[in-house]
């Protein structure tokens, strides 16, 4: 697994450099927080914390009379004790709409919830280490989330999507020129996403030696840093075989020899390129649904749950550590099953 690890090591290296840049804009005491959580969080999680904390301290700098008199980098840790519950509640309102570097930003209830959760973790760290007197962020309740309908492809839309990847009948002439060069790869990639439910990051991180055709399995690097094995069926097997047969004639760029999925530049595909690929093909199938790679994951999870009714199996296959995460996304489908049960029992013949 040396090559697979080197890919993820490169991602972590890039994230570490980015985090250091972000920390330059934060109060100096924040460095202790990031050192303290380094062993228990992923690098991209720490970057998310840094962005969220940056917004919080900019809010204080603009709206707090004490904080406005000093540079953000010079804020002492005692500032955290001076911030009251009302300040954080005003911050939550501020998140609805604010401007930074000439751009407007908005946050819905999910965005606000994440930013408050980041602040709670931040305050909690210093409070537990007895470096502040009050855990003020814990006093502000997290915004309640309203359940959102799962956006996914219906079975007939999945079939049409894969047909479009093979045939390209709805594409423009310009799209067709690229399509001839990529359709075998694109079919393999989309079939893999739809047939296994793996994350887009797990997909682009695949190396050649991660695919085991003897056992119809792939080794993926899960969110959280651990490795997992995911199994696939005959349709995925056939699509991957066809792609590998095509890939034999491609000479990868140096450093990308082991990457499973290659771009037109013969480099490892990026998350963004897969997102664009999914958007291109799914826009030919539906104009009412905004389909992303994560929605393809939802499509797989929905189908698996409908077929098995086993929420624990769905959680395991999708790589959810907490089954409540899975239940939260697919709970609405339980009601559908209950309705089917109600309709299936006949007390009198009509």
Secondary structure, DSSP 8 states (H G I E B T S, - for coil): -HHHHHHHHHHHHHHHHHHHHHHTTS-TTHHHHHHHTGGGS-HHHHHHHHHHHHHHHHHHHHH-TTGGGS-GGG--TTHHHH--HHHHHHHHHHTTEEEETTEEEE--HHHHHHHHHHHHHHHHHHHHTTSSS--GGGGS--------------HHHHHHHHHHHHH-TT--HHHHHHHHHHHHHHHHHHHHHHHH---HHHHHT-BGGGEETTTTEEEEE-TTS-EEEEE--HHHHHHHHHHHHHHTT----TT-TTBSSB-TTSSB--HHHHHHHHHHHHTTT-SSS---HHHHHHHHHHHHHHHH--HHHHHHHHT-SSHHHHHHHHHHHHHHHHHHHHHH--SS--
